[in-house]
Amino acid sequence: MVMLSALRRFSVVDERGKSARLQDLAVALFDGDYPPVTRLFYSVEDGQQMSLGWDDVRALEWEAKQIKVADLSAGEAAPPDSLKQEVLLVRDVLDALVLDLQNRRTTRANDLSLEEKDGRLVLRAADTSGRALLRRLSRGLFANAPDEFLYDWKYVEFLRGEPRSVRNGEGEHLRVTRLQPGEIAVLSTAIPYLHAAELLTLLPDPLAAQTLEVTLPERQLQVFEELDEEDAIKMLTLMAPNVAADLIGRLATGTATRYLERMPKERSARVVELLRYPEDSVGGIMTNEVVFISSGLTVREARASLREILKKPEFVYLIFLVDDDKQRRLQGMISLRNLIVADDDKRLEEIMDPYVTTLNHHEPAREAAYRVINSHMAAMPVIDDERKLLGVVTMDAAVTQVAPASWSSQAPRRVFT
Amino acid sequence: MSKEPAPQGLEPLAEADSLVLPTRPRRIPTALRVNIRGRSVQLRGLRRPPTGLLRWLLILGPGLIAASAGNDAGGIATYSSAGAKFGYDLIWVMVIITVSLAVVQEMCARLGAATGRGLLDLIRERFGVGWTLLAVTIILVANGGLVVSEFVGIGAASELFGVSKYIAVPLGAALLWYLVIFGSYSWVEKIFLAMTLVFFAYPVAAIMAHPHWPEVARGAFIPKLQLDSDYIFILVGLLGTTITPYMQLFQQSSLVEKGVARRHYGPERIDTYFGAGFSNMMSIFMIIATAATLHVAGQTDINTAADAARALEPLMGSSAPMLFGTGLLGASLLAGAVLPLATSYAVSEAFGLPKGVNLDFRRAPKFFMLFTALIVFGAGIALIPGVPVIQLLVAIQVLNGIMLPIILIFILILINDEHLTGELKNTRLYNVLGWGTFAMITTAVVVMLGGQLLEFFGVKLFGG
């Protein structure tokens, strides 16, 4: 195990005894849990930066503080400008803002710990302690022993701050994808917006969309606008239509219509339907992704047809019953649980709950939100004047509508504005 | 069909044939008509960008507020001293550094939008630990000095109201500490801000004092260099109080916090330019008002806040001290809370420490310790008996001026790093103006320090 701060003082020596100063190390960031060092960079007498692949390294001599290579002059010239796409340990990772996934917070990589493993040097851990700073400032005079608070690199995420530099989904295996979307969203509000956008492009698409859904509105827009158009449309398509509609509503009109035209037809129709309602009405906060079937069916028939329907939308706890699929006049509702435990031959009308509290699409959103919260229903149906089922206001949407006032104590308080 | 609202959820849905709604008729906002896939639809959910007057108010609002609040205790002391001591002679400096201020502030704003990161963060990531330590030290010294000046301001203002500073300063410190840590600060902030509006009296007072306008114009447009140690000292003070390291830090972070993305940066420029122009306009009027009252009457030394308040007498007569005190108190309290907070925030961020006022002492101990230490330090120094108030305030601004060039180098290197700023990189004109500002300030600082050093060894470089 060696700290990067110590390794930086190593010299690169070849078989003919020529030596050069080690400048930097490149790693393959997405190659497994512990990124291996792929190239090393050193400066020769005239100050030019050269590079050698790690395969050319013969041995690491800890005592002599040397990295033995075959031939220094075999290296290729590597001017700094040519390395924009590489991830370099000293230039990029050291001192960078990193995500500490174990504690769900951001911190800084004050030093890095590397380890020799099967002849390769791998990035093993990040040191975020104050001792690491002392070690570096004193050039290894103090605090030389590695700190016990090393963060295993497996649970550390490094972001470059350039969303376009990563190919979509490249980091799907990363530990960060194991967090809940809400947790990722909270982490992404604590980092600069370019880093947050990069994080989003690292996630697999469905998780990215879920994360974007629960991100605070301001940050959501900022991050979304950094995505390229293909990714942006993919996100809008995967997001719940009501969240997508809110997001599109805040884009510039030209961009909004372009996205709406390029989204898959069925999705964009849903979003457009929601966008027809003013923001502060029930229509403005409802989602029109809702499961409904005809109340005349038997339980057996209902289960058969639901099996297909339920493969798509997300919200499944309540099933709404309508007179027929065309008219869609609301008759009642039934929970998924009741549907499963009911006798096969019973008709839905007999077991449904016909006493449903409803909302009308042009009621004020705020009052409606309180009604949803007070009712403790997972979602409250929204109907029009003809009792046609339009959608539901979910508990989530209701809470978001009312919450901002009570959130202000939780959300990071503003210091500079 | 009944006119009563339908009983919600009390009767089976199928039996109520049509629901009459319980809501009052709502005003439906007009819709935006757009074409999607060849079909014209009316959308009410699309947010339209504000137009006309509203748009300008939204852009210029924050800059105006920041500018009116920007003149804190140190600023008032320095501008008043300049006006009293040298009349209109130093106004040209203000005219020149208005451009400098605008350029520097704009670069910081641009840096914030392009990277989404604060100044100290960028220094840490680009230059490493050693340079960060230097930058943090500079920020702590410069801002620590300013915190002292705010508490000196609180003390001076309270004495205008006849309250001893030994009561007012500890009380103010405790109050600010409590308000910031336990919440209700954002509400109180507005009161402090409103108090500073008193300073809008300066332009009026300046005009009512009937200054000799041709002389004002001469002072503003014909640079006059005096080789006088006091003159150079005040000049560096003017530079330091107008272009403060703290303001650069703040400007950048506030853009980051506002969430301005790089592609929406354009209009923010107007805000920064306007803010710089406006705040320096106010400063110039402060100088004119003091020059036309005190300097003309032969009083060239300002020693207390009461002296400085006399510049407002043409407008306010005998109530000038009271009103001046109100403004000074508001400005000092405002900055007395924000300065330690912003400083601790930036420093914590540079070292990756947990930060933020929404955390408690256990979760962000170093952040709160730094915040508390800054307030205690500021209040403590301000309580030392017999400190010459105005001289101390000006000296702190000079200290800021000395620190400024180093921070400027960092900014100029960062803004020219294409890797970081991409398309928002400095243009050539900006580089000329930026490095020009750097050269100007460095020269002034070197001349001042050199002169004082020589004087220390008994060599008199300057007359006077």
Contacts between the chains, C-beta under 8 A, distances in Angstrom:
chain1	res1	chain2	res2	distance
A	84	B	419	6.8
A	94	B	128	7.5
A	95	B	124	5.3
A	95	B	125	5.3
A	95	B	128	5.9
A	95	B	129	6.8
A	95	B	132	7.9
A	96	B	125	6.0
A	97	B	121	7.3
A	97	B	125	7.6
A	97	B	352	7.0
A	105	B	354	6.6
A	106	B	352	7.2
A	107	B	352	4.4
A	108	B	124	7.2
A	108	B	351	6.5
A	108	B	352	2.8
A	110	B	129	7.5
A	110	B	352	7.2
A	128	B	352	6.2
A	130	B	351	7.7
A	133	B	129	5.8
A	133	B	351	7.3
A	136	B	129	5.0
A	136	B	130	7.9
A	137	B	129	6.0
A	137	B	130	6.5
A	137	B	133	6.6
A	161	B	115	7.2
A	161	B	116	7.7
A	161	B	117	7.8
A	192	B	115	6.6
A	192	B	116	3.3
A	192	B	117	4.8
A	192	B	121	7.9
A	192	B	256	7.2
A	193	B	116	4.4
A	193	B	259	7.0
A	193	B	261	6.4
A	194	B	115	6.9
A	194	B	116	5.1
A	195	B	116	7.3
A	218	B	259	4.9
A	219	B	259	6.9
A	221	B	259	8.0
A	222	B	259	5.1
A	222	B	261	5.1
A	225	B	261	5.8
A	225	B	263	6.4
A	226	B	261	7.0
A	245	B	45	6.0
A	246	B	45	7.7
A	248	B	45	7.9
A	248	B	46	7.6
A	249	B	45	4.4
A	249	B	46	5.3
A	249	B	47	5.5
A	250	B	47	5.5
A	252	B	49	7.2
A	253	B	32	6.7
A	253	B	34	6.7
A	253	B	46	6.0
A	253	B	48	7.1
A	256	B	34	7.8
A	256	B	46	6.0
A	257	B	34	5.0
A	257	B	35	7.0
A	257	B	36	5.9
A	260	B	36	5.0
A	261	B	36	5.8
A	261	B	37	5.8
A	265	B	37	7.6
A	268	B	36	7.1
A	268	B	37	7.8
A	272	B	36	6.1
A	272	B	41	5.8
A	272	B	43	7.1
A	274	B	45	6.7
A	275	B	43	4.4
A	275	B	44	7.3
A	275	B	45	3.9
A	275	B	46	6.4
A	276	B	31	7.4
A	276	B	41	7.0
A	276	B	42	6.5
A	276	B	43	5.9
A	276	B	44	6.1
A	276	B	45	7.1
A	277	B	44	6.1
A	277	B	45	6.3
A	278	B	28	6.6
A	278	B	29	5.1
A	278	B	44	4.4
A	278	B	45	6.9
A	279	B	44	7.5
A	279	B	45	5.7
A	279	B	47	7.8
A	281	B	26	7.2
A	284	B	44	7.9
A	284	B	45	6.1
A	323	B	14	7.8
A	330	B	13	5.7
A	331	B	13	5.8
A	331	B	14	5.3
A	332	B	12	7.4
A	332	B	13	6.0
A	332	B	14	7.6
A	354	B	12	3.7
A	354	B	13	5.6
A	354	B	14	6.4
A	355	B	9	4.9
A	355	B	10	6.7
A	355	B	11	7.3
A	355	B	12	6.3
A	355	B	13	7.5
A	356	B	9	5.9
A	356	B	13	5.7
A	357	B	8	5.2
A	357	B	9	3.8
A	358	B	8	6.8
A	358	B	9	7.6
A	358	B	13	7.5
A	358	B	19	7.5
A	360	B	19	7.2
A	360	B	21	5.1
A	360	B	23	6.9
A	362	B	21	7.9
A	362	B	23	7.1
A	362	B	26	5.9
A	362	B	28	7.6
A	363	B	21	7.3
A	363	B	22	8.0
A	363	B	23	5.0
A	364	B	23	7.1
A	364	B	26	7.1
A	383	B	19	7.4
A	385	B	18	6.8
A	385	B	19	7.0
A	385	B	21	7.3
A	386	B	18	7.0
A	387	B	13	7.1
A	387	B	16	7.9
A	387	B	18	6.9
A	387	B	19	6.3
A	409	B	183	7.2
A	409	B	358	7.0
A	410	B	358	6.7
A	411	B	358	7.1
A	412	B	356	5.3
A	412	B	358	5.7
A	413	B	186	7.6
A	413	B	356	6.9
A	413	B	357	4.8
A	413	B	358	5.4
A	414	B	186	7.7
A	414	B	257	5.8
A	415	B	253	7.3
A	415	B	257	6.9
A	415	B	338	7.7
A	415	B	341	5.6
A	415	B	342	5.9
A	415	B	345	5.2
A	415	B	356	7.9
A	415	B	357	7.2
A	416	B	250	5.9
A	416	B	253	4.3
A	416	B	254	3.7
A	416	B	256	7.5
A	416	B	257	4.7
A	416	B	342	6.3
A	416	B	345	7.9
A	417	B	62	7.3
A	417	B	254	4.8
A	417	B	257	5.1
A	417	B	258	5.3
